Amino acid sequence: MLETERLILRPWEDADAPACYRYAKDPRVGPRAGWPPHTDLDNTRQVIRDILAVPETYAIVLRETGEPVGSIGLHFKSDLAQGDDEAELGYWIAVPYWGRGLVPEAARAVLRHAFENLRLSRVWAGYYDGNEQSKRVQEKLGFVFQRTTEDVPVPLLGETRRGHSNLLTKERWEALSGADAPVGGDTP
């Protein structure tokens, strides 16, 4: 479990299914990240069991209410992260919480964990063309553009897209973090 000023990042549980479904059924959420909106509560329960309830994936829980409103995690051996000392950062947040700085706040805690506890040397992040919010999150966190790839397969949606890949090294993270100074001048 990881904690921030406004959030608790903890493993997903079956009991989170109703809240997760309420937000993940919104067609503005999943397709941006490459997955279809959830179809019903059973679909959400299956996603929690098969995809979200894995090591280093966390429910983004509002400290104030105890409700999960998104997900964030480190994915190993992904399309971007190939080495044993690297991972890919993935995240989504419910529409009512867009623009509140919750994903950057959660990501800072996950990145600290990745570099300090898991001793990773590199964390990748990507976004599909048009997802300016995800691009902005990665910029705020200090990720550096690496490449654009045409025709990236999006298997869960049966399509291809243009994808952008960014990288944050441990050295850059340390330089930007300093003595807990917010990256990019943002405050949570």
C-alpha positions in Angstrom: 0.0 0.0 0.0 1.2 3.5 -0.9 -0.2 6.8 0.5 -0.2 10.4 -0.6 -1.9 13.5 0.8 -5.2 12.7 -0.9 -4.9 9.1 -1.9 -4.4 5.5 -0.8 -3.0 3.2 -3.4 -3.9 -0.4 -2.5 -4.5 -3.7 -4.2 -7.8 -4.2 -6.0 -10.5 -6.3 -4.2 -13.6 -8.0 -5.4 -15.6 -5.6 -3.3 -14.4 -2.7 -5.5 -16.4 -4.0 -8.5 -19.4 -1.7 -8.1 -17.3 1.5 -7.9 -15.0 0.3 -10.7 -17.9 -0.6 -12.9 -19.6 2.8 -12.3 -16.5 4.5 -13.8 -15.1 2.0 -16.2 -18.4 1.7 -18.2 -18.0 5.3 -19.3 -16.9 5.2 -23.0 -14.7 8.2 -22.4 -12.3 6.2 -20.1 -11.2 2.8 -21.4 -11.0 3.4 -25.2 -8.4 6.2 -24.6 -6.2 3.6 -22.9 -6.9 0.8 -25.3 -9.7 -1.2 -23.6 -13.5 -1.3 -24.1 -15.9 0.1 -21.6 -17.0 -2.5 -19.1 -20.3 -4.1 -20.0 -21.7 -5.2 -16.6 -20.7 -5.9 -13.1 -19.6 -9.4 -13.9 -17.3 -8.1 -16.6 -15.8 -5.7 -14.0 -15.3 -8.5 -11.5 -13.5 -10.6 -14.1 -11.3 -7.6 -15.1 -10.4 -7.1 -11.4 -9.5 -10.8 -11.0 -7.6 -11.2 -14.2 -6.0 -7.9 -14.9 -6.1 -5.5 -11.9 -5.5 -7.8 -9.0 -1.8 -8.4 -9.9 1.4 -7.3 -8.1 2.2 -3.6 -8.5 -1.2 -2.6 -9.7 -3.2 -0.4 -7.3 -6.7 1.0 -6.9 -6.5 4.8 -6.7 -8.7 5.3 -3.6 -9.8 8.7 -2.3 -8.6 9.1 1.2 -11.6 11.2 2.0 -14.3 8.7 0.9 -12.5 5.3 0.7 -13.9 4.9 -2.9 -11.7 3.6 -5.7 -11.8 6.1 -8.7 -9.1 4.7 -10.9 -6.1 2.5 -11.3 -2.4 2.8 -11.6 0.3 0.2 -11.9 3.7 -0.9 -13.1 3.7 -3.5 -15.9 6.7 -5.7 -16.4 7.7 -7.3 -19.8 5.3 -5.1 -21.7 5.6 -3.7 -25.3 7.7 -0.9 -23.9 9.5 -2.4 -20.9 11.7 -5.3 -21.9 14.5 -5.4 -19.4 14.5 -6.8 -15.9 15.2 -3.4 -14.4 12.3 -1.5 -16.1 8.5 -1.3 -16.2 5.7 0.5 -17.9 3.5 2.9 -16.0 -0.2 2.6 -16.8 -3.1 4.5 -15.3 -6.7 5.6 -15.7 -9.0 7.8 -13.7 -12.8 8.3 -13.6 -14.2 11.2 -15.6 -15.5 13.2 -12.5 -11.9 13.3 -11.3 -10.2 14.5 -14.5 -8.1 17.6 -14.1 -7.7 17.4 -10.3 -4.1 16.3 -10.4 -4.9 12.9 -8.8 -3.0 10.8 -11.5 0.2 12.8 -11.2 -0.1 12.5 -7.4 -0.6 8.8 -7.5 2.2 8.4 -10.1 4.7 10.2 -8.0 4.2 7.7 -5.2 4.4 4.7 -7.6 7.5 6.1 -9.3 9.2 6.6 -5.9 8.3 3.0 -5.1 9.6 1.9 -8.5 13.0 3.6 -8.2 13.6 3.3 -4.4 12.1 0.0 -3.4 12.0 -2.0 -6.6 15.3 -0.5 -7.7 14.2 -0.1 -11.3 16.4 2.0 -13.6 13.8 3.0 -16.2 10.1 3.5 -16.3 8.3 3.8 -19.6 4.9 5.4 -20.3 2.9 5.7 -23.5 -0.2 7.2 -24.8 -2.2 7.0 -28.0 -2.5 9.9 -30.4 -5.2 12.4 -29.2 -5.0 11.6 -25.5 -3.6 14.9 -24.5 -4.5 14.4 -20.9 -2.2 11.4 -20.6 0.5 13.2 -22.5 0.3 16.1 -20.1 0.5 13.7 -17.1 3.7 12.2 -18.4 5.2 15.7 -19.1 4.4 16.8 -15.5 6.2 13.7 -14.2 9.3 14.4 -16.2 9.0 11.7 -18.8 11.1 12.3 -22.0 9.7 11.6 -25.5 11.5 8.6 -27.1 9.5 7.7 -30.3 6.2 7.7 -32.2 5.1 4.4 -33.7 2.5 4.1 -36.4 0.0 1.2 -36.6 0.3 0.1 -32.9 -2.1 -2.9 -32.4 -4.9 -2.3 -29.9 -6.1 -5.9 -29.6 -8.9 -5.3 -27.2 -10.5 -2.8 -29.6 -9.5 -4.6 -32.8 -7.8 -1.6 -34.3 -4.4 0.1 -34.7 -3.4 3.5 -33.5 -0.5 5.9 -33.5 1.4 5.6 -30.2 3.9 7.8 -28.4 6.5 6.4 -26.0 8.2 8.3 -23.2 10.9 7.3 -20.7 11.8 8.4 -17.2 15.2 7.2 -15.9 16.1 6.8 -12.3 18.8 9.5 -12.7 16.3 12.0 -14.2 13.7 11.2 -11.5 16.3 11.8 -8.8 17.4 15.1 -10.4 13.8 16.3 -10.7 12.6 15.0 -7.3 15.3 16.6 -5.3 14.2 16.9 -1.7 10.6 16.0 -2.5 10.2 19.0 -4.8 7.2 18.6 -7.1 8.2 17.7 -10.6 7.4 20.4 -13.2 6.3 22.9 -10.6 3.0 21.3 -9.9 1.7 20.7 -6.4 -0.7 17.9 -5.6 
